[in-house]
Amino acid sequence: MFYALQNTNALSSDTRPDPSIQIVPADLPALHNSAHPFVAYAFRGKTGKPIVAYWLAAHSVPGNVFAAIYTDLKIRNSGLRRAVLIDVVSGAIEPIDKPEGSDVFPNLPVRDSVMAIAGDDYFDWLVLPEAPHSLVAIAADSAVRRGDPHRQAAGRPSRVHRRQPSGGRGVLPREAANGSGESAYSNVARVRH
């Protein structure tokens, strides 16, 4: 459940509703059932890029037991090009095979969980590196040896920040860096004497 919330926030945190985009499902009885109606909303991000979210408003049951319904969606006035389908729960992204110049997005799954459609260029934000983890520090003679098996395996550049807290035990948090910026700090590794 947390990943679905995290993915929803990542996809829509800087968007505004766009009522000019029209989303029309195919005329399938299953999509017009009052027990679990079809719901769709359209948004645009700060840069004007569109994203459409849709689902069936059915009572979700754990275990993905709701069988997907496949249908065509007509999405007008969006300007979507090179569209991708995003499963907001899992985070899976796959291209949509849509005829160029058509407003019809064919054979899309509709479930009791949110699906989204965006252009493949929608994801234009910076990707920061993963925060280092499993950092350890061991006092050896007069030096401190640190270990981070994940950094060594991945060859990621990182910086160690040394601080001397009260009590005399050194604290060594670490952060990773890439061309887009710096990660959050790692776990804190305290020097054991």
Backbone as CSV, one residue per row, in Angstrom:
resi,resn,N_x,N_y,N_z,CA_x,CA_y,CA_z,C_x,C_y,C_z
1,MET,0.819,-1.185,0.000,0.000,0.000,0.000,0.865,1.252,0.000
2,PHE,1.987,1.222,0.751,2.855,2.396,0.809,3.390,2.739,-0.576
3,TYR,3.780,1.733,-1.365,4.333,2.014,-2.694,3.298,2.672,-3.597
4,ALA,2.043,2.271,-3.490,0.995,2.906,-4.297,0.880,4.380,-3.935
5,LEU,0.919,4.699,-2.655,0.855,6.095,-2.225,2.090,6.853,-2.694
6,GLN,3.250,6.245,-2.551,4.500,6.865,-2.991,4.464,7.120,-4.495
7,ASN,4.004,6.140,-5.276,3.937,6.299,-6.725,2.925,7.371,-7.118
8,THR,1.783,7.412,-6.437,0.775,8.436,-6.719,1.353,9.819,-6.470
9,ASN,2.045,9.981,-5.367,2.655,11.266,-5.053,3.706,11.648,-6.091
10,ALA,4.533,10.704,-6.498,5.572,10.992,-7.493,4.965,11.402,-8.831
11,LEU,3.863,10.774,-9.208,3.245,11.066,-10.502,2.448,12.359,-10.512
12,SER,1.866,12.737,-9.384,0.894,13.827,-9.435,1.147,14.978,-8.475
13,SER,2.265,15.019,-7.804,2.462,16.037,-6.765,2.495,17.460,-7.297
14,ASP,2.928,17.662,-8.530,2.976,19.034,-9.064,1.983,19.239,-10.205
15,THR,0.877,18.515,-10.188,-0.105,18.615,-11.273,-1.332,19.404,-10.841
16,ARG,-2.086,19.810,-11.845,-3.383,20.467,-11.640,-4.386,19.768,-12.548
17,PRO,-5.650,19.655,-12.107,-6.672,19.051,-12.981,-6.798,19.825,-14.293
18,ASP,-7.031,19.095,-15.368,-7.238,19.714,-16.683,-8.565,19.219,-17.242
19,PRO,-9.647,19.972,-17.037,-10.960,19.533,-17.513,-11.110,19.560,-19.029
20,SER,-10.142,20.153,-19.742,-10.244,20.168,-21.209,-9.916,18.810,-21.818
21,ILE,-9.224,17.955,-21.070,-8.926,16.606,-21.561,-10.143,15.733,-21.282
22,GLN,-10.628,15.077,-22.321,-11.809,14.219,-22.197,-11.386,12.763,-22.271
23,ILE,-11.903,11.958,-21.347,-11.593,10.527,-21.299,-12.909,9.778,-21.438
24,VAL,-13.040,9.011,-22.522,-14.282,8.301,-22.807,-13.968,6.815,-22.982
25,PRO,-14.513,5.960,-22.110,-14.280,4.520,-22.272,-15.188,3.949,-23.364
26,ALA,-14.801,2.811,-23.888,-15.648,2.101,-24.846,-16.972,1.750,-24.172
27,ASP,-17.967,1.503,-24.956,-19.301,1.230,-24.416,-19.422,-0.237,-24.006
28,LEU,-18.726,-0.577,-22.927,-18.791,-1.933,-22.374,-19.680,-1.898,-21.136
29,PRO,-20.623,-2.821,-21.001,-21.497,-2.830,-19.819,-20.731,-2.860,-18.502
30,ALA,-19.616,-3.574,-18.462,-18.840,-3.676,-17.223,-18.294,-2.327,-16.768
31,LEU,-18.110,-1.383,-17.714,-17.586,-0.071,-17.357,-18.681,0.904,-16.934
32,HIS,-19.920,0.512,-17.108,-21.038,1.392,-16.760,-21.902,0.762,-15.677
33,ASN,-21.285,-0.067,-14.864,-21.957,-0.751,-13.767,-21.966,0.178,-12.556
34,SER,-23.124,0.469,-12.015,-23.206,1.398,-10.884,-22.554,0.829,-9.618
35,ALA,-22.376,-0.487,-9.545,-21.727,-1.097,-8.378,-20.234,-0.769,-8.333
36,HIS,-19.597,-0.621,-9.487,-18.184,-0.224,-9.559,-17.977,0.598,-10.829
37,PRO,-18.322,1.903,-10.758,-18.249,2.762,-11.933,-16.815,3.058,-12.376
38,PHE,-16.690,3.355,-13.651,-15.425,3.792,-14.230,-15.170,5.237,-13.806
39,VAL,-13.949,5.510,-13.342,-13.572,6.849,-12.895,-12.292,7.247,-13.626
40,ALA,-12.231,8.490,-14.107,-11.023,8.964,-14.795,-10.838,10.452,-14.552
41,TYR,-9.596,10.857,-14.412,-9.244,12.258,-14.229,-8.019,12.563,-15.076
42,ALA,-7.929,13.810,-15.536,-6.785,14.258,-16.324,-6.105,15.420,-15.615
43,PHE,-4.793,15.466,-15.728,-3.995,16.494,-15.072,-2.903,16.966,-16.026
44,ARG,-2.337,18.113,-15.702,-1.130,18.593,-16.380,-0.130,19.008,-15.319
45,GLY,1.133,18.688,-15.584,2.201,19.093,-14.683,2.594,20.534,-14.933
46,LYS,3.540,21.025,-14.155,4.015,22.409,-14.295,4.524,22.718,-15.687
47,THR,5.081,21.718,-16.351,5.631,21.933,-17.693,4.587,21.722,-18.784
48,GLY,3.335,21.463,-18.391,2.255,21.293,-19.367,2.073,19.868,-19.854
49,LYS,2.871,18.938,-19.338,2.751,17.548,-19.785,1.532,16.889,-19.142
50,PRO,0.738,16.169,-19.946,-0.481,15.556,-19.411,-0.234,14.195,-18.772
51,ILE,-1.114,13.869,-17.831,-1.177,12.514,-17.276,-2.641,12.238,-16.969
52,VAL,-3.071,11.039,-17.305,-4.459,10.619,-17.108,-4.459,9.449,-16.138
53,ALA,-5.359,9.480,-15.161,-5.500,8.381,-14.203,-6.911,7.817,-14.324
54,TYR,-7.041,6.497,-14.253,-8.360,5.873,-14.361,-8.398,4.575,-13.566
55,TRP,-9.609,4.155,-13.182,-9.806,2.908,-12.447,-11.290,2.615,-12.338
56,LEU,-11.593,1.433,-11.852,-12.969,1.087,-11.497,-13.110,1.284,-9.995
57,ALA,-14.143,2.009,-9.597,-14.349,2.302,-8.168,-15.038,1.124,-7.497
58,ALA,-14.328,0.015,-7.448,-14.835,-1.211,-6.822,-14.139,-1.387,-5.481
59,HIS,-14.762,-2.133,-4.609,-14.140,-2.448,-3.326,-12.960,-3.384,-3.578
60,SER,-11.775,-2.917,-3.278,-10.578,-3.722,-3.517,-10.439,-4.800,-2.462
61,VAL,-10.047,-5.961,-2.904,-9.814,-7.091,-2.012,-8.335,-7.452,-2.127
62,PRO,-7.636,-7.682,-1.014,-6.219,-8.038,-1.089,-5.981,-9.256,-1.973
63,GLY,-4.836,-9.250,-2.634,-4.442,-10.400,-3.433,-4.703,-10.262,-4.918
64,ASN,-5.072,-9.072,-5.384,-5.304,-8.835,-6.812,-6.291,-9.825,-7.407
65,VAL,-7.419,-10.030,-6.726,-8.414,-10.991,-7.205,-9.387,-10.378,-8.214
66,PHE,-9.366,-9.055,-8.348,-10.257,-8.397,-9.292,-9.714,-8.609,-10.698
67,ALA,-10.480,-9.244,-11.544,-10.026,-9.512,-12.913,-10.082,-8.233,-13.738
68,ALA,-8.992,-7.929,-14.422,-8.946,-6.729,-15.260,-9.928,-6.859,-16.425
69,ILE,-10.481,-5.717,-16.806,-11.324,-5.623,-17.997,-10.492,-4.871,-19.022
70,TYR,-10.461,-5.347,-20.245,-9.674,-4.685,-21.283,-10.607,-3.916,-22.198
71,THR,-10.230,-2.664,-22.443,-11.079,-1.801,-23.251,-10.247,-0.738,-23.952
72,ASP,-10.870,-0.088,-24.916,-10.260,1.064,-25.570,-10.693,2.313,-24.817
73,LEU,-9.777,3.252,-24.667,-10.109,4.554,-24.101,-9.856,5.615,-25.159
74,LYS,-10.808,6.514,-25.310,-10.616,7.658,-26.198,-10.230,8.831,-25.303
75,ILE,-9.061,9.395,-25.555,-8.562,10.514,-24.760,-8.348,11.685,-25.712
76,ARG,-9.202,12.687,-25.586,-9.167,13.850,-26.479,-8.491,15.044,-25.802
77,ASN,-7.848,15.866,-26.622,-7.241,17.143,-26.194,-6.081,16.978,-25.219
78,SER,-5.428,15.842,-25.242,-4.332,15.622,-24.295,-2.970,15.961,-24.893
79,GLY,-2.799,15.715,-26.190,-1.493,15.898,-26.809,-0.509,14.805,-26.438
80,LEU,-0.999,13.679,-25.918,-0.107,12.579,-25.532,0.570,11.978,-26.769
81,ARG,1.877,11.861,-26.689,2.661,11.213,-27.744,3.571,10.185,-27.072
82,ARG,3.854,9.114,-27.779,4.695,8.042,-27.234,4.220,7.687,-25.826
83,ALA,2.953,7.321,-25.736,2.311,7.072,-24.448,2.823,5.807,-23.773
84,VAL,2.828,5.869,-22.443,3.170,4.709,-21.628,2.050,4.473,-20.621
85,LEU,1.847,3.211,-20.282,0.865,2.796,-19.287,1.605,2.570,-17.973
86,ILE,1.081,3.158,-16.900,1.731,3.078,-15.595,0.782,2.382,-14.623
87,ASP,1.233,1.280,-14.052,0.483,0.626,-12.984,0.918,1.327,-11.697
88,VAL,0.045,2.145,-11.148,0.413,2.973,-10.000,0.709,2.131,-8.764
89,VAL,0.085,0.974,-8.626,0.346,0.122,-7.465,1.746,-0.479,-7.535
90,SER,2.095,-1.085,-8.667,3.391,-1.764,-8.762,4.515,-0.853,-9.239
91,GLY,4.170,0.227,-9.931,5.185,1.095,-10.522,5.637,0.635,-11.889
92,ALA,5.071,-0.453,-12.408,5.459,-0.966,-13.728,5.045,0.032,-14.819
93,ILE,5.925,0.206,-15.802,5.672,1.115,-16.918,5.920,0.353,-18.210
94,GLU,4.965,0.464,-19.148,5.141,-0.194,-20.440,4.583,0.698,-21.545
95,PRO,5.162,0.619,-22.737,4.667,1.452,-23.845,3.275,1.007,-24.295
96,ILE,2.514,1.968,-24.804,1.187,1.680,-25.353,1.302,1.724,-26.870
97,ASP,0.855,0.664,-27.498,0.867,0.585,-28.961,-0.401,1.277,-29.474
98,LYS,-0.248,2.537,-29.875,-1.377,3.350,-30.309,-1.087,3.887,-31.704
99,PRO,-2.066,3.834,-32.609,-1.845,4.404,-33.942,-1.539,5.896,-33.864
100,GLU,-0.551,6.346,-34.606,-0.164,7.765,-34.635,-1.342,8.611,-35.095
101,GLY,-1.593,9.702,-34.403,-2.664,10.614,-34.787,-4.044,10.217,-34.295
102,SER,-4.161,9.079,-33.639,-5.457,8.617,-33.133,-5.605,9.004,-31.664
103,ASP,-6.836,9.282,-31.258,-7.136,9.549,-29.850,-7.516,8.279,-29.104
104,VAL,-7.537,7.148,-29.788,-7.960,5.886,-29.185,-6.734,5.122,-28.679
105,PHE,-6.769,4.793,-27.399,-5.727,4.004,-26.762,-6.300,2.596,-26.608
106,PRO,-5.839,1.656,-27.447,-6.500,0.345,-27.520,-6.109,-0.641,-26.431
107,ASN,-7.084,-1.472,-26.072,-6.871,-2.655,-25.241,-6.134,-2.378,-23.935
108,LEU,-6.635,-1.397,-23.187,-6.007,-1.054,-21.913,-6.679,-1.797,-20.765
109,PRO,-5.898,-2.231,-19.779,-6.511,-2.885,-18.615,-7.185,-1.848,-17.718
110,VAL,-8.352,-2.197,-17.213,-9.054,-1.383,-16.227,-9.240,-2.277,-15.012
111,ARG,-8.799,-1.794,-13.859,-8.823,-2.601,-12.639,-9.450,-1.815,-11.499
112,ASP,-9.451,-2.424,-10.340,-9.922,-1.740,-9.140,-8.797,-0.952,-8.481
113,SER,-7.707,-0.749,-9.196,-6.599,0.073,-8.726,-6.225,1.055,-9.839
114,VAL,-5.543,2.099,-9.464,-5.274,3.200,-10.390,-4.235,2.819,-11.435
115,MET,-4.584,3.110,-12.687,-3.670,3.023,-13.820,-3.494,4.446,-14.328
116,ALA,-2.377,4.744,-14.951,-2.143,6.087,-15.478,-1.553,5.994,-16.870
117,ILE,-1.795,7.028,-17.658,-1.233,7.145,-18.995,-0.527,8.491,-19.074
118,ALA,0.709,8.472,-19.548,1.489,9.695,-19.730,2.397,9.499,-20.934
119,GLY,3.006,10.568,-21.403,4.022,10.442,-22.440,5.301,9.910,-21.838
120,ASP,6.121,9.267,-22.648,7.369,8.716,-22.101,8.337,9.803,-21.650
121,ASP,8.059,11.064,-22.017,8.895,12.172,-21.563,8.337,12.837,-20.300
122,TYR,7.281,12.274,-19.726,6.673,12.841,-18.516,7.648,12.838,-17.347
123,PHE,8.486,11.845,-17.302,9.416,11.657,-16.182,10.690,12.455,-16.438
124,ASP,10.605,13.762,-16.237,11.748,14.623,-16.535,12.441,15.149,-15.284
125,TRP,12.116,14.571,-14.128,12.739,15.043,-12.909,14.094,14.380,-12.718
126,LEU,14.908,15.019,-11.898,16.236,14.492,-11.614,16.128,13.209,-10.804
127,VAL,16.993,12.278,-11.083,17.015,11.019,-10.340,18.250,11.023,-9.449
128,LEU,17.994,11.165,-8.161,19.093,11.155,-7.201,19.487,9.724,-6.884
129,PRO,20.713,9.517,-6.456,21.131,8.143,-6.137,20.448,7.632,-4.874
130,GLU,20.397,6.334,-4.765,19.870,5.698,-3.561,20.784,6.020,-2.387
131,ALA,20.192,6.249,-1.240,20.991,6.514,-0.046,21.783,5.267,0.327
132,PRO,23.053,5.429,0.660,23.839,4.271,1.094,23.238,3.668,2.360
133,HIS,23.472,2.404,2.547,22.954,1.729,3.734,23.920,0.644,4.158
134,SER,23.682,0.079,5.293,24.519,-0.976,5.860,25.936,-0.504,6.154
135,LEU,26.082,0.786,6.437,27.393,1.334,6.749,27.837,0.846,8.124
136,VAL,29.077,0.421,8.221,29.651,-0.023,9.488,30.973,0.706,9.709
137,ALA,31.347,0.883,10.976,32.620,1.517,11.330,33.270,0.703,12.435
138,ILE,34.566,0.413,12.267,35.284,-0.411,13.229,36.590,0.294,13.583
139,ALA,36.840,0.472,14.879,38.092,1.082,15.324,39.193,0.039,15.217
140,ALA,40.265,0.395,14.531,41.413,-0.494,14.390,42.663,0.324,14.658
141,ASP,43.314,0.045,15.766,44.468,0.838,16.213,44.038,2.296,16.339
142,SER,44.712,3.198,15.659,44.362,4.622,15.756,43.504,5.070,14.571
143,ALA,43.112,4.158,13.720,42.331,4.520,12.530,40.918,3.940,12.630
144,VAL,40.059,4.460,11.789,38.695,3.946,11.692,38.539,3.319,10.322
145,ARG,38.134,2.075,10.340,37.878,1.385,9.071,36.372,1.391,8.867
146,ARG,35.961,1.718,7.666,34.529,1.721,7.397,34.245,0.688,6.323
147,GLY,33.040,0.210,6.347,32.637,-0.756,5.338,31.244,-0.450,4.823
148,ASP,31.086,-0.552,3.546,29.788,-0.358,2.886,29.775,-1.299,1.687
149,PRO,29.340,-2.540,1.887,29.404,-3.520,0.802,28.604,-3.107,-0.429
150,HIS,27.549,-2.336,-0.245,26.727,-1.939,-1.397,27.456,-0.933,-2.270
151,ARG,28.178,-0.002,-1.662,28.921,0.993,-2.431,30.064,0.321,-3.185
152,GLN,30.757,-0.575,-2.487,31.894,-1.230,-3.116,31.446,-2.077,-4.294
153,ALA,30.302,-2.732,-4.160,29.819,-3.575,-5.255,29.357,-2.736,-6.436
154,ALA,28.720,-1.587,-6.159,28.166,-0.770,-7.232,29.172,0.239,-7.766
155,GLY,30.247,0.489,-7.014,31.231,1.467,-7.442,30.691,2.892,-7.426
156,ARG,29.711,3.156,-6.561,29.093,4.480,-6.509,30.000,5.448,-5.761
157,PRO,30.141,6.679,-6.266,30.895,7.661,-5.496,30.106,8.073,-4.259
158,SER,30.809,8.290,-3.159,30.140,8.734,-1.946,31.111,9.536,-1.100
159,ARG,30.550,10.242,-0.120,31.336,11.037,0.813,31.010,10.585,2.218
160,VAL,32.026,10.535,3.068,31.822,10.208,4.466,31.922,11.506,5.260
161,HIS,30.971,11.720,6.152,30.971,12.908,7.010,31.337,12.454,8.415
162,ARG,32.461,12.928,8.919,32.908,12.540,10.253,32.458,13.588,11.259
163,ARG,31.861,13.112,12.337,31.459,13.996,13.435,31.895,13.342,14.734
164,GLN,32.225,14.147,15.714,32.622,13.624,17.018,31.559,14.040,18.038
165,PRO,30.600,13.173,18.333,29.571,13.527,19.304,30.097,13.410,20.733
166,SER,29.289,13.848,21.675,29.681,13.699,23.074,29.827,12.212,23.373
167,GLY,30.758,11.868,24.225,31.003,10.475,24.544,32.194,9.922,23.786
168,GLY,32.730,10.687,22.828,33.952,10.314,22.149,33.848,9.256,21.075
169,ARG,32.661,8.811,20.743,32.545,7.809,19.681,32.254,8.494,18.364
170,GLY,33.052,8.228,17.375,32.875,8.853,16.065,31.611,8.366,15.367
171,VAL,30.997,9.264,14.624,29.794,8.934,13.863,30.109,9.176,12.391
172,LEU,29.802,8.207,11.547,30.160,8.314,10.141,28.950,8.132,9.225
173,PRO,28.120,9.165,9.043,27.077,9.016,8.034,27.690,9.206,6.649
174,ARG,27.038,8.691,5.653,27.548,8.790,4.284,26.406,9.206,3.377
175,GLU,26.745,9.883,2.284,25.755,10.186,1.254,26.365,9.835,-0.096
176,ALA,25.506,9.448,-1.022,25.949,9.137,-2.382,25.693,10.357,-3.253
177,ALA,26.400,10.445,-4.368,26.226,11.578,-5.270,26.267,11.100,-6.713
178,ASN,25.523,11.801,-7.554,25.630,11.590,-9.001,25.489,12.954,-9.662
179,GLY,25.392,13.021,-10.963,25.298,14.281,-11.677,24.052,15.079,-11.359
180,SER,23.042,14.445,-10.777,21.793,15.134,-10.445,21.775,15.684,-9.033
181,GLY,22.677,15.222,-8.171,22.691,15.728,-6.801,23.132,14.669,-5.820
182,GLU,22.745,14.889,-4.567,23.174,14.018,-3.481,21.983,13.301,-2.865
183,SER,22.223,12.104,-2.397,21.184,11.310,-1.746,20.961,11.786,-0.324
184,ALA,20.019,11.163,0.326,19.866,11.341,1.765,21.065,10.686,2.443
185,TYR,21.267,10.999,3.729,22.358,10.367,4.463,22.055,8.895,4.720
186,SER,23.108,8.127,4.874,22.992,6.711,5.185,22.596,6.541,6.642
187,ASN,22.541,5.270,7.026,22.425,4.987,8.453,23.664,5.544,9.145
188,VAL,23.575,5.747,10.417,24.717,6.265,11.194,25.512,5.078,11.695
189,ALA,26.813,5.094,11.441,27.707,4.039,11.940,28.542,4.640,13.055
190,ARG,28.429,4.079,14.225,29.198,4.557,15.379,30.421,3.680,15.540
191,VAL,31.544,4.336,15.864,32.783,3.609,16.071,32.707,2.886,17.389
192,ARG,32.965,1.610,17.348,32.951,0.781,18.565,34.389,0.646,19.067
193,HIS,34.596,0.974,20.318,35.952,0.877,20.894,36.072,-0.368,21.732
